Amino acid sequence: MRLRGLFENLDVKTPSPMTIAKKHNVSLGRVHKELNKGIKVELEHTTDKAVAQEIALDHLGEFVDYYDRLKKAEQ
């Protein structure tokens, strides 16, 4: 197995809040609200707010309610 294949998708661009809003057909305000939740969660794993924001945007690109789902799963 080639390692190169495992890492090919790591260069996917982090979506912007506007891109996320359009993808999920929600308001930009909703994305910002979810992003704030996400940054708080991701700051549990890093001290760098920019890194936390990027991770949160990546997750919100998948599911706009990612952090609500995470909270529900943890309960």
MOFENFEN-V863303 format. One record per residue. N is the residue number from 0. PHI is phi in whole degrees, -180 to 180 (NA if undefined). D_FIRST is the distance of its C-alpha to the first C-alpha in Angstrom with 1 decimal. Layout:
n=N phi=PHI d_first=D_FIRST
n=N phi=PHI d_first=D_FIRST
This chain:
n=0 phi=NA d_first=0.0
n=1 phi=-93 d_first=3.8
n=2 phi=-68 d_first=6.5
n=3 phi=-55 d_first=8.9
n=4 phi=-63 d_first=8.3
n=5 phi=-69 d_first=9.1
n=6 phi=-109 d_first=12.2
n=7 phi=-64 d_first=13.6
n=8 phi=-87 d_first=16.2
n=9 phi=-75 d_first=17.6
n=10 phi=-95 d_first=20.1
n=11 phi=-70 d_first=21.9
n=12 phi=-69 d_first=25.6
n=13 phi=-68 d_first=27.5
n=14 phi=-72 d_first=30.2
n=15 phi=-82 d_first=33.8
n=16 phi=-56 d_first=36.3
n=17 phi=-65 d_first=37.9
n=18 phi=-61 d_first=34.6
n=19 phi=-64 d_first=34.1
n=20 phi=-59 d_first=37.7
n=21 phi=-66 d_first=37.5
n=22 phi=-60 d_first=34.2
n=23 phi=-98 d_first=35.7
n=24 phi=55 d_first=39.3
n=25 phi=-128 d_first=40.8
n=26 phi=-73 d_first=43.1
n=27 phi=-63 d_first=42.0
n=28 phi=-60 d_first=44.1
n=29 phi=-63 d_first=42.0
n=30 phi=-63 d_first=38.8
n=31 phi=-64 d_first=40.5
n=32 phi=-63 d_first=41.7
n=33 phi=-68 d_first=38.2
n=34 phi=-64 d_first=36.8
n=35 phi=-62 d_first=39.4
n=36 phi=-60 d_first=38.4
n=37 phi=-64 d_first=34.8
n=38 phi=-61 d_first=35.6
n=39 phi=-60 d_first=37.6
n=40 phi=-66 d_first=34.7
n=41 phi=-70 d_first=32.1
n=42 phi=-69 d_first=34.6
n=43 phi=-73 d_first=34.2
n=44 phi=-113 d_first=30.8
n=45 phi=-150 d_first=31.7
n=46 phi=-99 d_first=35.0
n=47 phi=-95 d_first=34.2
n=48 phi=-62 d_first=35.7
n=49 phi=-65 d_first=33.9
n=50 phi=-67 d_first=30.5
n=51 phi=-60 d_first=31.9
n=52 phi=-65 d_first=33.1
n=53 phi=-63 d_first=29.8
n=54 phi=-64 d_first=28.0
n=55 phi=-62 d_first=30.9
n=56 phi=-63 d_first=30.9
n=57 phi=-61 d_first=27.2
n=58 phi=-66 d_first=28.0
n=59 phi=-67 d_first=31.2
n=60 phi=-63 d_first=29.4
n=61 phi=-80 d_first=27.7
n=62 phi=-142 d_first=30.9
n=63 phi=-67 d_first=34.2
n=64 phi=-104 d_first=35.3
n=65 phi=-52 d_first=32.1
n=66 phi=-77 d_first=34.2
n=67 phi=-69 d_first=36.7
n=68 phi=-64 d_first=34.0
n=69 phi=-62 d_first=32.7
n=70 phi=-61 d_first=36.2
n=71 phi=-64 d_first=36.8
n=72 phi=-66 d_first=33.7
n=73 phi=-76 d_first=34.8
n=74 phi=-79 d_first=38.3
